[in-house]
Amino acid sequence: MNLRVFDNKVPFTVREKLLDYCTRSTFSLGWSDRSKIENDKAIPNIHSSWSDDYLNESKILPYIHECINETPFFTCLGVENVIINLIRPSDVHFIHSHPNKQVALYYCNLNWEDGWYGETVFYDPNNLEEVSFTSLYKPGRIILFDGSIPHAIRPQSVSGPKYRITLTIVFNNYIN
């Protein structure tokens, strides 16, 4: 499975500033993981779409690139889109993928305790009833993965923070 996890790559001062930058972003009630036509339980999620300028101003990109440089399978270098997701305990997220893309996922919250859940679950592409890998929500974690791997967000417990915040950078083969 083309998936790699990095911990402790981003200094705390950068993590603090990034979280502040995320919380000051303009958010929208937007897409769901599946189309409304396909699933009438699809619930729009709270997200912020970032421009390349926002991404550069956030100061996270050099740390993502450092991880990419250590990951031979990660060959897409063109940023297609950047999304900040605000996940609430009551949110519903379905299995989905990003075909022909590669993804950098960053966990933005500064603190996270056992029992708050919020995992990212990666499924066997040939059998969606089997989990291939689960990433605990660990503050500052970076996950690089092949976007064709089916995956889903598991919302946090009601005991956890109001928002589970992630930064998702979707890469393609075209450099802007």
C-alpha positions in Angstrom: 0.0 0.0 0.0 1.4 3.4 -1.0 1.0 5.1 2.3 3.6 6.7 4.6 3.1 8.3 8.1 5.4 11.0 9.5 5.3 12.3 13.1 7.2 15.1 14.7 8.3 16.8 11.4 6.6 20.1 12.1 8.0 22.3 14.9 5.4 23.3 17.6 5.7 27.0 16.8 4.7 26.3 13.1 1.9 24.0 14.2 0.5 26.7 16.5 0.6 29.3 13.7 -0.9 26.9 11.2 -3.8 26.1 13.6 -4.4 29.8 14.1 -4.3 30.4 10.4 -6.8 27.5 9.8 -9.3 28.9 12.4 -9.2 32.3 10.8 -10.0 30.9 7.4 -13.3 31.5 5.6 -15.4 28.3 5.8 -18.3 27.1 3.7 -20.9 24.5 4.1 -20.1 22.4 1.1 -19.5 19.0 -0.5 -20.2 15.7 0.9 -18.2 12.5 0.4 -20.7 11.2 -2.1 -23.2 12.7 -4.5 -26.7 13.4 -3.2 -28.1 11.3 -6.1 -26.1 8.3 -5.0 -26.8 8.6 -1.3 -29.6 10.6 0.3 -27.7 10.5 3.7 -24.9 12.6 2.3 -24.4 15.6 4.6 -22.5 18.7 3.5 -19.3 19.3 5.4 -17.7 22.4 6.8 -14.5 23.2 4.8 -12.3 26.0 3.6 -10.7 26.0 0.2 -7.2 27.5 0.2 -5.4 29.2 -2.7 -1.7 28.5 -3.3 -1.0 31.8 -1.6 -2.8 30.7 1.6 -0.9 27.4 1.5 2.5 29.2 1.2 1.6 31.7 3.9 0.7 28.9 6.3 4.4 27.8 6.3 3.5 24.1 6.3 4.6 23.3 2.7 8.3 23.0 3.3 7.6 20.2 5.9 5.2 18.4 3.5 7.9 18.6 0.8 10.5 17.2 3.2 8.3 14.2 3.7 7.6 13.9 0.0 11.3 13.9 -0.7 11.6 10.9 1.7 8.8 9.0 -0.1 9.8 7.3 -3.4 6.2 6.5 -4.5 5.0 10.1 -4.2 5.7 11.6 -7.6 2.9 14.1 -8.1 4.2 17.6 -7.4 1.4 19.8 -8.8 -1.0 21.1 -6.1 -4.5 20.6 -7.4 -6.5 21.8 -4.3 -6.1 22.5 -0.7 -8.9 22.0 1.8 -9.2 22.6 5.5 -11.9 20.2 7.0 -13.7 21.0 10.2 -15.1 17.7 11.4 -17.8 17.6 14.1 -18.7 14.6 16.3 -22.1 14.3 14.5 -20.7 14.3 10.9 -21.1 11.4 8.6 -18.2 10.5 6.2 -18.3 7.8 3.6 -15.6 5.8 1.9 -14.2 7.7 -1.0 -11.0 8.0 -3.1 -9.1 10.5 -5.2 -8.3 8.5 -8.4 -5.0 9.5 -10.2 -4.0 11.8 -7.4 -1.7 11.7 -4.4 -2.6 13.2 -1.1 -0.9 14.9 1.9 -3.0 14.9 5.0 -2.0 16.9 8.1 -3.7 16.7 11.5 -3.9 20.3 12.7 -5.2 20.1 16.3 -2.5 20.7 18.9 -3.9 18.4 21.5 -5.7 15.0 21.2 -6.5 12.5 23.9 -7.1 8.8 23.9 -10.8 8.1 23.6 -11.5 11.1 21.4 -11.2 8.9 18.3 -11.1 10.8 14.9 -9.1 8.1 13.0 -8.6 8.1 9.3 -9.4 4.6 8.0 -7.9 3.2 4.8 -9.6 0.2 3.1 -8.5 -2.7 1.0 -9.2 -1.4 -2.6 -10.4 -5.0 -3.5 -12.6 -5.5 -0.5 -14.2 -2.4 1.1 -15.2 -4.6 4.1 -11.6 -4.9 5.1 -9.5 -2.2 6.7 -5.9 -2.1 5.6 -4.6 0.6 7.8 -6.0 3.0 10.5 -4.2 6.2 11.4 -4.9 7.5 14.9 -5.5 11.2 15.0 -2.1 12.4 16.3 -1.5 16.2 16.3 1.1 17.2 13.8 1.0 13.9 11.9 1.5 14.0 8.1 0.2 11.1 6.0 1.2 10.8 2.4 -0.9 8.3 0.3 -2.0 7.3 -3.1 -5.4 8.9 -3.5 -6.8 5.8 -5.2 -6.8 4.1 -1.8 -10.4 4.1 -0.5 -10.5 6.0 2.9 -12.9 7.6 5.3 -12.8 10.0 8.2 -14.1 8.8 11.6 -15.4 11.8 13.5 -14.3 12.4 17.1 -16.2 11.5 20.2 -18.5 14.0 21.7 -16.0 14.1 24.6 -13.4 15.5 22.2 -12.9 19.0 20.8 -15.8 20.6 18.9 -13.7 20.3 15.7 -11.2 17.8 14.3 -9.2 19.9 11.9 -7.3 18.6 9.0 -5.4 20.1 6.1 -5.7 18.1 2.9 -3.4 18.8 -0.1 -4.3 16.9 -3.3 -1.5 16.6 -5.8 -1.6 15.8 -9.5 1.1 15.3 -12.2 0.8 18.9 -13.4 2.9 21.6 -11.8 1.1 25.0 -11.8 
